[in-house]
């Protein structure tokens, strides 16, 4: 199965929550190393914990819509871990 990674916003643009959800869905579908996936999500979000919070909220809505989908649940887990790592390490700015 080929995983499609969403195109990154052009330079100078803030990474958006929907884009981070797309990236997390893609990473969850790859069954790649979870720690590497979390690090990539944190790096892509930059210092914007709000973008990660928004992505997490969208993933919660996806789980409500598709409660039996393991990839959606894995996406939520990745985003939760990324947000936790960002806040724990003090990498976030308002």
Protein Blocks (a to p, Z undefined) as FASTA:
>chain_A
ZZdddddddehiacdfklmmmmmmmmmmnopafklmmmmmmmmnomalklmmmmmmmmmm
mmmmmmmlmklmmmmmmmmmmmmmmmmnopacZZ
